[in-house]
Each structure stands twice: as structure tokens, then as C-alpha cells.
Amino acid sequence: MSILTLNNVSKGFGEGLSRAEVLRGIDMEVAEGEFLAILGFSGTGKTTLMNLLAGLETPDTGSVAFKGAPVQGPGPERGMVFQSYSLMPWLTVTGNVMLAVDAVAPQLKKAEKAERARTYIEMVGLTHAAQRRPSELSGGMRQRVAVARALAMDPEMLLLDEPLSALDALTRANLADEILHIWERDRKTCVLITNDVDEAILLADRIVPLNPDGTLGDAIPVDIPRPRDRSAMNHDEAFKRLRARVTGYLMDVGIAAKVEGTRALPDVTPIHGLPAAQARAQQGMIEERFLDFSQLHKVYPTPKGPLTVVEDFDLKVNKGEFISLIGHSGCGKSTVLTMAAGLNDISKGAIKLDGRAVEGADPERAVVFQSPSLFPWLTAKENVSVGADRVYPRASQSERQDVVEYYLERVGLADSMDRPASDLSNGMKQRVGIARAFALSPKLLLLDEPFGMLDSLTRWELQEVLMEVWSRTRVTAVCVTHDVDEAILLADRVVMMTNGPQATIGKVLDVDLPRPRTRKALLEHPDYYLYREQVLTFLEDYEQGGAKPAPRKEAA
């Protein structure tokens, strides 16, 4: 039996030439007790669709009905959890949940209201924090309060608008598991908006893709028995097939060929297909042990004495290798990267690049940060041009512009070169950051969680862009990431770090998968999940505080 029905729903915003059609001809039914996941890229209208279900927006055409009655506004029968927490900062956890109880059950006695609030606070595991205010809570704990508040309204349907997207990977996984346990206990109808394929598969009975043009794709049933275990899914053939199917569909409809190749570049080296100015800049480098981390330490002074954050980090990287550096938060990944960039002093040991010690920042070591740090008043082209005069002192102005425009084209911004950075989306800004790094013709490319601020599907898109551009230059690269799939997709070797303090290298995994790589191809490779299992096992050992792998040492 359907509890929620959308019939030919369309919704747009704006007037005249500035009008944008967001949703088009949406037909959808949600069965009572079903867990439905709506999956799509940013900007496809997911939140607009959720607002229509909640009654916060009205359709331009078509109808939304709940249990046969038109949805004409918000109602307690449809509890909503937003991406942002929207908590009252002056109230405690109990006070915030009591707001919902007071709204839906004003007739209850004070003690009964308090007991009802306590029940839902306990359900999300926050009994110990019941008297804390939001400022005293972590992001994950705040979102748990939002879930408890929605549940306290005792809704017939729970609407979850990307409730986990602002959280780190570990907190996100833990809260997703809690939401699943709550659903399995009460079997309330749930509609989840998400951009995470694994999250959708773990939680949902059905996955409905929302296409970039605002239409719905065909629903994909999740025929994996419940209860589902996150770690066991890495061995489940049904999960692997479904993951490949959903990923393939989203990449086909959302990641079309956005990298242009029409710009004619004068004076291009035919063998490599690169601007001649860059080809000249890369001549004369050593091949083996091109990047050498030797017994690297980082120690910070503290009131309680020296704190060793990184200890005996020892790694030899050959020219043209791509290294992924992975580990839990606080393990010193970014500390190692900033020392390699010359932005952080080395306490002990050394880093050598192309046979010379790293001392201070230098454009030969280009860094792409989580936030691209563009000059907002400059255009995309002007941002990429910064530093080009120093990098190519013998090149003509025309050659330098060849390099700049070449890389903007490669990252899919051929039509946006002259737009100011302030007018670009977050994903477009990070494309500019990638183009800027490559345009410096660096000896070493350093990437510090370059896609960490982006939604999952935009990350996929930019990973493809990065791989396409890197395959043309084969610049030596080190990428810090917390994403297991990203680490394997990008790397020749995955370097896994132990937990800090005194973090070091715990394991190095050689990734022998064919290049060029795409996410779709990797998911179909017979060895992919074997690599994934090794990284996941290492991280889970540290996450759960179990037996620790013995730290390894790089051979001299």
C-alpha cells in the first residue's frame, strides 16, 4: 500500500529568461514501511524534491499526496531531518527534543513529556549528553539530536535530507548504522536523500536515481537480505554487482565527457602531447628514489613536553609514481604532506626531491588543498596564470598562456576561463585548483584531501578529471585521503599510517591494476575488492582498537 504518491510533479524557480526548471514530470510511489533512497548529483533537485514531500514547497504542476490527501504544508506525520542541524543553541539536548514533544503532545503531563524525550535521546545514544548544549557536542552528536527530535514527533514517515553529508567518514558510517537500527525496530516509512552509493545500498529497499535533467531514473531494487553488515558487503557478490550497476548508471548520466580536447596548441611536443614549455621544464630529473622521506619526525612543543606526531616515516618514491596516503583522522597524514611542501618544518630526518633537500615552499612542489584558495576577484585563467612567469622564465607569453589554457581545457573549463572565481561552484573552483597545480609543471604534486569538501558524486567526477590529466603528465604525486576507494583508484601504492601520536607507516599496498583507470572499470576488475579488503582491514584494526599491525620500515 502506498503512503506517499507524486503524480507528474514539476517544479522550477525564477521568471522569464532566468527561470530554471529543477524537477520535471516526477512520478513516484512510496510504500508504507519502505526505506527509499533517492540518489543523485548536487544540483539535480534532490532537496527541492524533499521539500515537496515535506510540504515546504508546492509543485508548479502535478500533485503530492500523503495517504490519499493532498500535501498542503508541513505536518507532524512527516518528520524531517535536515543536512544542517538547526538546533536551538541555548537549549540542552533534552530541551531541543522537548520542543518536538511539546508541539505534538501538549496534553501530556510534564513527567510524561520528559520520559518521552528521554526515550528518544537514549535511542540515538545521547543519554550521557542529555544536559549538554549544542556548542558542547560534536557534529555527529548534533545530528543525532536532530534525529531524536524528529523521532519524538512520532511521525508516520521520516524524511532525511542528506543528514550525514556534513560528517566525517567514520561518524557518518556510525550514524547511518544507528538510523538503520531505528528503522528496523519501528519500520517507519523512510525517504533518504543521499549522494553516497554505499549508504543507499546499506539502508534502502529501493534506490531511485535523480537524473541531472530533473527526471527520475528507473527504480533499482536492493535485493540484499537484511540485516546488512557494512564490512561483510565487501565479500558479497550481490552487493558488488549492485554497486557496479548503480555506479555505472550515475556515471553514464552524470559524468558525460566534460573534458574538452578542441583547443589547438602551437609548439606542442608530439610524443607527450604537452606544451613545449612544460616539456622543457621536466627534463633532467632522476628516476629512482626521486622523492625520499628518510626517518622523518615531527615534534611539537606542548606545556606537558614534546609531542611526537610523526615518527620514523620512511618512504622511497620513484619518479612518476602516484602514492595515496591513508589513515584515521589525527594520524599525521597532512603533517607529512605539509613537510614535503616545505610549509612545515622537519623536526628530524630529511625529505629529498630530485636529489636535493626540501627547504621552504617552492613552485616545483605544487599543492592542491581541500579548499582551492583562489583569488575571488581574478578569473579562472588569471588564477591559473599565477606563478607561470617564474616557472617558465624562458617561455614567451604566448607559450605560458598555452599551458594555462591547455590545463583549464583538460579539467573541463574551456567555456569558463574568463569567469571570476567568485562566480564558480565549489566543484569548478577545485577544477581551477587542479589546473593551477599542473600548470606549474611541478616535479611533485601534493594533494591534501582535494575532494574532501565535495559531495560523493562530484568527487567521482573530479577523480576522473585528475586521472585523465595525470595520465598525460605522469607527475610524481602524493595524495592524502580518507576514502578507501579513492586511494585505490588513484594510486600505484597505498601507504597506510598507524594512529597518532607517534604515527608511522603501518603497511604499504602495491596496486597492480591497469591504467588508465576509471571507477566503472575498477569495480568490474576481479582484484579490486581484494585490494579494498586489505585497506579496510588495516583501518578497522585501528578503529576498533584491536591487534595492531607491526609498523614496517622502508628498505634502504
Protein Blocks (a to p, Z undefined) as FASTA:
>chain_A
ZZbdcehiacdedehjlpccfbghiacdddehiacdddddehilmmmmmmmmnopaccfb
dcddeehiacfbdcfklccddfbloiafkbcfklmmmmmmmmmmmmbcfklmmmmmmmmm
mmnopmmmmmpcfklpcfklmmmmmmmmmmmnopabdcdehkllmpcfklmmmmmmmmmm
mmmmnopacddddfbfklmmmmmmbdcdddfkopacdddddfbdcdddfklmmmmmklmm
mmmmmmmmmmmmmmccfbcckbccehiafklopafklmmmmgoiafbhkbacehiacddd
dfkbpcdfbghiacdddehiacdddddehilmmmmmmmmnopaccfbdcddeehiacedj
afklccddfbloiafkbcfklmmmgoklmmmmmbcfklmmmmmmmmmmmnopmmmmmpcf
klpcfklmmmmmmmmmmmnopabdcdehkllmpcfklmmmmmmmmmmmmmmnopacdddd
fbfklmmmmpmbdcdddddehiacfbdcdddddddddfklmmmpmklmmmmmmmmmmmmm
mmnopacdddddddZZ
